[in-house]
Amino acid sequence: MSDRMTPSRQGPVAETSVERAAYQPAGQNLLHAADHNLRVTLEALRRKGPMSRLDLARVTGLTVPGITNIVRRLAADGLVAEEAGPSGSRANRFAIMPDGAVSLGVDVVGGRANLVAIDLDGRVVLRDACEVDVDDPAPAVVRLASEALARLAARSAGRVLGLGLTATDCAEAVRAALAPLPVVAEPDTIAAALGERQFGAATADDSFVYILLGPSTRAGMVIGGAVFNGAEHKAGRVGLMRTGEDGRLLDEALSTTALAGLEIDDPEVARWIEDASAHLMDSIIAISAFIAPRVIFIGGRLPVTWLDALIQRLGARRQERMIEPTQPYWLPELVRGSLAEDAALVGIAAMPFLEFLLPDPRRPFRPRAMASADPAS
């Protein structure tokens, strides 16, 4: 397998957001195409389950000899294993080994850092948390990650590909302290959206918006399976929209700060749901008119019961808007993010997998005609 896919061999440093913004998908050489084919094959097994060489060739569009070489390399790295096919079948199948690789994720919000380690199936194999200094969270994040690495080593877990981190401001300090472990920093909105795509209800080529509630309101967008950031990474700042009859900023109307310490049956929560749903619906109509996503996920670091209550009220407002003659006749489905409170956390933990093993929606592969040949063969 290429060095790009085995960070433990040389300890590569993950690209920064600026470097990724300059990434040009055209003009891929054969090495890049081979790396892409490895990722596509592994993703096919992860999403569809065990398959024979012939089935993999049909799903990926590669040749059977090419698939043979790819699964041989994946098996050598402990990422897939060969098994007997169904009764009556002469062809063996290949299945992903979920514990063949592990990835860490740390989500820093306010004065707290939450950590998970996940396997290739997105299953949480370790969880921890600690308090952090809001002005300098890096030391606490480093301690948290170091302790997790020691615990994973003690239980002989699969190789750790890297650490995903939502606290982008302290990424360089964390990266320097944990070197050579790769550290991939992304905003929590991108993490939540990609968590939904990788391990949630969204499909690989889906088009959806993930609205992340919190002290501010922001959105992550995936269009045709690829992340959409907009010019200078400004897409998704929906909290700056003025909505509702009073023209308030969405950030102000939907802020969850005032909900701290309240219970679901508190009158203040009911008032927040009523006000928030009215303002958020204006934003949803605007998003839908220009992007037309299949679905809009609503999530955040809130109890599931609160999110469900908000979405139920949004559903009623959606129906009211769609039957009014001056309102849009179509609006996408509105659902709670399937990863609930862990959306950003599991999503950020998936970043090293996308960096080194799986197709990366942040930089889609678009080969030229010459790449239609099977370079892995």
C-alpha positions as CSV (number, residue, x, y, z in Angstrom):
1,M,0.0,0.0,0.0
2,S,1.2,3.5,-0.7
3,D,2.8,5.6,2.0
4,R,-0.2,8.0,1.7
5,M,-2.4,5.2,3.1
6,T,-0.1,4.0,5.8
7,P,0.8,7.0,8.0
8,S,2.4,4.9,10.6
9,R,5.3,4.2,8.3
10,Q,6.5,7.7,7.8
11,G,4.2,9.8,9.9
12,P,2.9,12.3,7.3
13,V,1.5,15.6,8.4
14,A,-2.1,16.2,7.3
15,E,-2.7,19.1,5.0
16,T,-4.0,22.4,6.3
17,S,-7.2,23.9,5.1
18,V,-5.3,26.4,2.9
19,E,-3.3,23.6,1.3
20,R,-6.5,21.7,0.6
21,A,-8.1,24.7,-0.9
22,A,-5.3,24.8,-3.4
23,Y,-5.7,21.1,-4.3
24,Q,-6.3,20.6,-8.0
25,P,-8.2,17.4,-8.8
26,A,-7.4,17.4,-12.6
27,G,-4.2,15.8,-13.9
28,Q,-4.0,12.9,-11.5
29,N,-1.0,10.7,-12.2
30,L,-1.2,6.9,-12.0
31,L,-0.1,6.8,-8.3
32,H,-3.0,9.1,-7.3
33,A,-5.4,6.9,-9.4
34,A,-4.2,3.7,-7.8
35,D,-4.6,5.3,-4.3
36,H,-8.1,6.3,-5.3
37,N,-9.0,2.8,-6.4
38,L,-7.8,1.4,-3.1
39,R,-10.0,3.8,-1.2
40,V,-13.0,3.1,-3.4
41,T,-12.7,-0.6,-2.9
42,L,-12.4,-0.3,0.8
43,E,-15.4,2.0,0.9
44,A,-17.5,-0.4,-1.1
45,L,-16.8,-3.2,1.3
46,R,-17.5,-0.9,4.3
47,R,-20.9,0.2,2.9
48,K,-22.1,-3.0,1.2
49,G,-20.6,-5.8,3.2
50,P,-18.6,-8.9,2.0
51,M,-18.3,-9.3,-1.7
52,S,-16.5,-11.5,-4.2
53,R,-13.9,-10.2,-6.6
54,L,-16.5,-10.2,-9.4
55,D,-19.0,-8.3,-7.3
56,L,-16.3,-5.7,-6.3
57,A,-15.4,-5.3,-9.9
58,R,-19.1,-4.6,-10.8
59,V,-19.5,-2.1,-8.0
60,T,-16.3,-0.2,-8.4
61,G,-16.0,-0.4,-12.2
62,L,-12.5,-1.9,-12.0
63,T,-11.2,-5.1,-13.6
64,V,-11.1,-8.4,-11.7
65,P,-7.3,-8.5,-11.9
66,G,-7.2,-5.0,-10.6
67,I,-9.5,-6.0,-7.7
68,T,-7.3,-9.0,-7.0
69,N,-4.2,-6.8,-6.5
70,I,-6.1,-4.3,-4.4
71,V,-7.6,-6.8,-2.0
72,R,-4.2,-8.5,-1.6
73,R,-2.7,-5.2,-0.5
74,L,-5.6,-4.4,1.8
75,A,-5.4,-7.8,3.4
76,A,-1.6,-7.3,3.9
77,D,-2.4,-4.2,5.9
78,G,-5.0,-6.0,8.0
79,L,-8.0,-4.0,6.6
80,V,-9.8,-6.9,4.8
81,A,-10.0,-10.6,5.2
82,E,-10.9,-13.4,2.9
83,E,-13.8,-15.7,3.8
84,A,-15.8,-18.5,2.3
85,G,-18.7,-17.5,0.1
86,P,-22.4,-18.4,0.6
87,S,-23.3,-22.0,0.5
88,G,-23.1,-23.3,-3.0
89,S,-20.8,-20.5,-4.2
90,R,-17.3,-21.4,-5.4
91,A,-16.0,-17.8,-5.0
92,N,-14.6,-16.6,-1.8
93,R,-15.6,-13.1,-0.5
94,F,-13.7,-10.3,1.1
95,A,-14.9,-8.5,4.2
96,I,-13.7,-5.4,5.9
97,M,-11.9,-5.8,9.2
98,P,-13.4,-3.0,11.4
99,D,-10.6,-3.2,14.0
100,G,-7.9,-3.1,11.4
101,A,-7.6,0.7,11.9
102,V,-8.6,3.1,14.6
103,S,-9.0,6.9,14.6
104,L,-9.3,9.4,17.4
105,G,-11.5,12.5,17.4
106,V,-11.6,15.4,19.9
107,D,-14.4,17.9,19.9
108,V,-13.7,21.1,21.9
109,V,-16.6,23.2,22.8
110,G,-16.6,25.8,25.6
111,G,-14.5,24.6,28.4
112,R,-14.7,20.9,27.7
113,A,-13.0,18.5,25.3
114,N,-14.7,15.2,24.4
115,L,-12.8,12.3,22.8
116,V,-13.7,9.1,21.1
117,A,-11.8,6.4,19.3
118,I,-13.7,4.7,16.5
119,D,-13.1,1.7,14.2
120,L,-13.8,1.5,10.4
121,D,-17.5,0.8,11.1
122,G,-17.8,4.0,13.1
123,R,-18.2,2.0,16.3
124,V,-17.0,3.9,19.4
125,V,-14.3,1.7,21.1
126,L,-13.1,4.3,23.6
127,R,-14.6,7.5,25.1
128,D,-13.1,10.1,27.5
129,A,-13.5,13.8,28.4
130,C,-11.8,16.5,30.4
131,E,-12.1,20.2,31.2
132,V,-9.9,22.6,29.2
133,D,-8.7,26.2,29.4
134,V,-10.9,28.0,27.0
135,D,-8.0,30.4,26.1
136,D,-5.4,27.5,25.6
137,P,-7.1,24.1,25.2
138,A,-4.0,22.5,23.5
139,P,-2.3,21.1,26.7
140,A,-5.5,19.4,27.9
141,V,-6.2,18.0,24.4
142,V,-2.7,16.6,24.2
143,R,-3.0,14.9,27.6
144,L,-6.4,13.5,26.6
145,A,-5.1,12.1,23.3
146,S,-1.9,10.7,24.9
147,E,-3.9,8.8,27.5
148,A,-6.2,7.4,24.8
149,L,-3.2,6.3,22.8
150,A,-1.8,4.5,25.8
151,R,-5.1,2.8,26.5
152,L,-5.5,1.6,22.9
153,A,-1.9,0.3,22.9
154,A,-2.6,-1.7,26.1
155,R,-5.6,-3.4,24.6
156,S,-3.7,-4.1,21.3
157,A,-6.1,-2.1,19.1
158,G,-5.6,-1.7,15.4
159,R,-3.1,0.9,14.3
160,V,-4.1,4.5,15.0
161,L,-4.3,6.5,11.8
162,G,-4.5,9.9,13.4
163,L,-6.5,12.5,15.4
164,G,-9.3,14.7,14.2
165,L,-9.7,18.0,16.0
166,T,-12.5,20.6,15.9
167,A,-10.5,23.2,17.7
168,T,-8.8,24.6,14.6
169,D,-7.1,27.5,16.5
170,C,-4.9,25.2,18.6
171,A,-4.3,22.6,15.9
172,E,-0.6,23.5,15.3
173,A,0.2,23.2,18.9
174,V,-1.5,19.9,19.2
175,R,0.1,18.7,16.0
176,A,3.6,19.6,17.2
177,A,3.1,17.9,20.6
178,L,1.7,14.6,19.2
179,A,4.1,14.3,16.2
180,P,4.5,12.1,14.3
181,L,0.8,11.3,14.8
182,P,-1.2,13.1,12.0
183,V,-3.6,15.7,13.2
184,V,-6.5,16.8,10.9
185,A,-8.4,19.9,11.9
186,E,-11.8,20.8,10.6
187,P,-14.7,23.0,11.8
188,D,-17.4,21.1,13.7
189,T,-20.0,21.8,11.0
190,I,-17.9,20.0,8.4
191,A,-17.3,17.2,10.9
192,A,-21.0,16.8,11.7
193,A,-22.0,16.7,8.0
194,L,-19.3,14.2,7.2
195,G,-20.2,12.1,10.2
196,E,-23.7,11.9,8.8
197,R,-22.4,10.9,5.4
198,Q,-19.9,8.3,6.6
199,F,-21.8,6.7,9.5
200,G,-25.3,8.1,9.5
201,A,-28.4,8.2,7.3
202,A,-26.9,10.0,4.3
203,T,-25.6,8.0,1.3
204,A,-22.2,8.4,-0.3
205,D,-23.4,10.6,-3.2
206,D,-26.2,12.4,-1.2
207,S,-27.0,16.1,-1.3
208,F,-27.9,17.5,2.1
209,V,-27.4,20.3,4.6
210,Y,-26.6,19.7,8.3
211,I,-27.6,22.6,10.5
212,L,-25.6,22.5,13.8
213,L,-27.2,24.3,16.7
214,G,-25.3,25.8,19.6
215,P,-24.2,29.2,20.9
216,S,-24.2,30.1,17.2
217,T,-26.0,28.5,14.3
218,R,-24.0,27.2,11.3
219,A,-24.4,24.6,8.6
220,G,-22.3,22.1,6.8
221,M,-23.2,21.3,3.2
222,V,-22.6,18.2,1.1
223,I,-23.6,18.4,-2.6
224,G,-23.4,15.3,-4.7
225,G,-21.3,13.6,-2.0
226,A,-18.7,16.4,-1.9
227,V,-18.2,19.0,0.7
228,F,-19.2,22.5,-0.4
229,N,-17.3,25.3,1.5
230,G,-17.9,28.3,-0.7
231,A,-15.5,31.1,-1.4
232,E,-12.9,31.5,1.3
233,H,-14.7,28.8,3.3
234,K,-17.6,31.2,4.0
235,A,-20.5,28.8,3.1
236,G,-22.8,27.7,5.9
237,R,-22.8,30.9,8.0
238,V,-26.5,30.9,8.3
239,G,-26.5,32.4,11.7
240,L,-25.8,35.8,10.1
241,M,-29.2,35.7,8.3
242,R,-31.9,38.0,9.5
243,T,-35.1,36.0,9.9
244,G,-38.6,36.1,11.3
245,E,-41.0,39.0,11.5
246,D,-38.7,40.9,13.8
247,G,-35.6,40.5,11.6
248,R,-33.4,39.1,14.3
249,L,-30.1,37.4,13.5
250,L,-30.5,33.6,13.5
251,D,-27.6,33.4,15.9
252,E,-29.6,35.4,18.4
253,A,-32.9,33.6,17.9
254,L,-31.5,30.0,18.0
255,S,-28.7,30.4,20.6
256,T,-28.7,27.5,23.0
257,T,-26.8,29.4,25.7
258,A,-30.0,30.2,27.7
259,L,-31.0,26.6,27.8
260,A,-28.2,25.5,30.1
261,G,-29.5,23.7,33.2
262,L,-33.2,23.6,32.0
263,E,-35.4,20.5,31.6
264,I,-37.5,19.7,28.6
265,D,-40.8,20.6,30.5
266,D,-39.5,24.1,31.5
267,P,-41.7,26.8,29.9
268,E,-38.5,28.6,28.7
269,V,-37.6,25.5,26.6
270,A,-41.1,25.6,25.0
271,R,-40.8,29.3,24.2
272,W,-37.3,28.7,22.7
273,I,-38.7,25.9,20.5
274,E,-41.5,28.1,19.3
275,D,-39.3,31.1,18.5
276,A,-36.4,29.0,17.1
277,S,-38.6,27.1,14.7
278,A,-40.2,30.2,13.3
279,H,-36.8,31.8,12.6
280,L,-35.2,28.6,11.4
281,M,-37.9,28.0,8.9
282,D,-37.1,31.2,7.1
283,S,-33.5,30.1,6.8
284,I,-34.6,26.6,5.6
285,I,-36.7,28.1,2.8
286,A,-33.8,30.2,1.6
287,I,-31.4,27.3,1.7
288,S,-33.8,25.0,-0.1
289,A,-34.5,27.6,-2.9
290,F,-30.9,27.8,-3.9
291,I,-29.4,24.4,-3.0
292,A,-32.4,22.0,-3.2
293,P,-31.0,19.4,-0.8
294,R,-32.7,16.0,-0.5
295,V,-32.8,16.4,3.3
296,I,-31.9,18.9,6.0
297,F,-30.5,17.4,9.1
298,I,-30.9,19.3,12.4
299,G,-28.4,18.5,15.1
300,G,-26.3,19.9,17.9
301,R,-25.0,19.2,21.3
302,L,-28.5,19.1,22.8
303,P,-30.6,16.2,24.3
304,V,-32.3,14.1,21.7
305,T,-35.8,14.9,23.2
306,W,-35.2,18.6,22.7
307,L,-34.1,18.2,19.1
308,D,-37.1,15.9,18.4
309,A,-39.5,18.5,19.9
310,L,-37.9,21.2,17.7
311,I,-38.1,19.1,14.5
312,Q,-41.7,18.2,15.3
313,R,-42.6,21.9,15.4
314,L,-40.5,22.6,12.3
315,G,-42.5,19.8,10.5
316,A,-45.8,21.5,11.3
317,R,-44.4,24.9,10.1
318,R,-43.1,23.2,6.9
319,Q,-46.6,21.9,6.1
320,E,-48.2,25.3,6.8
321,R,-45.7,27.1,4.5
322,M,-46.1,24.6,1.7
323,I,-49.9,25.1,1.4
324,E,-49.8,28.9,1.4
325,P,-50.1,30.4,-2.1
326,T,-47.2,32.8,-1.7
327,Q,-44.9,30.2,-0.2
328,P,-42.7,27.5,-1.8
329,Y,-44.7,24.4,-2.8
330,W,-41.8,22.1,-2.0
331,L,-39.4,21.9,0.9
332,P,-37.0,19.0,1.7
333,E,-37.5,16.6,4.5
334,L,-36.4,17.8,7.9
335,V,-35.0,15.2,10.3
336,R,-32.8,14.9,13.3
337,G,-29.2,14.0,12.7
338,S,-28.9,10.3,13.2
339,L,-25.7,10.6,15.3
340,A,-27.5,12.9,17.8
341,E,-25.2,14.6,20.3
342,D,-22.1,12.7,18.9
343,A,-22.4,14.1,15.3
344,A,-19.4,16.5,15.5
345,L,-17.4,14.1,17.7
346,V,-17.8,11.0,15.6
347,G,-17.5,13.1,12.4
348,I,-14.2,14.6,13.4
349,A,-12.9,11.2,14.4
350,A,-13.6,10.0,10.8
351,M,-11.2,12.6,9.4
352,P,-8.0,10.5,9.5
353,F,-9.9,7.7,7.8
354,L,-10.8,10.1,5.0
355,E,-7.2,11.4,5.0
356,F,-5.6,8.1,4.5
357,L,-8.0,5.2,3.7
358,L,-11.4,6.2,2.3
359,P,-12.6,8.5,-0.5
360,D,-12.4,12.0,0.8
361,P,-15.5,14.2,0.1
362,R,-13.4,17.3,0.9
363,R,-11.4,16.8,-2.3
364,P,-13.3,14.6,-4.8
365,F,-11.3,12.6,-7.4
366,R,-11.9,13.7,-11.0
367,P,-9.5,11.9,-13.3
368,R,-9.0,12.7,-16.9
369,A,-9.8,10.2,-19.6
370,M,-6.4,8.5,-19.3
371,A,-7.4,7.3,-15.8
372,S,-10.2,5.2,-17.2
373,A,-7.7,2.4,-17.5
374,D,-7.2,0.3,-14.3
375,P,-3.9,1.5,-12.8
376,A,-4.2,-0.9,-9.9
377,S,-4.0,-3.8,-12.2
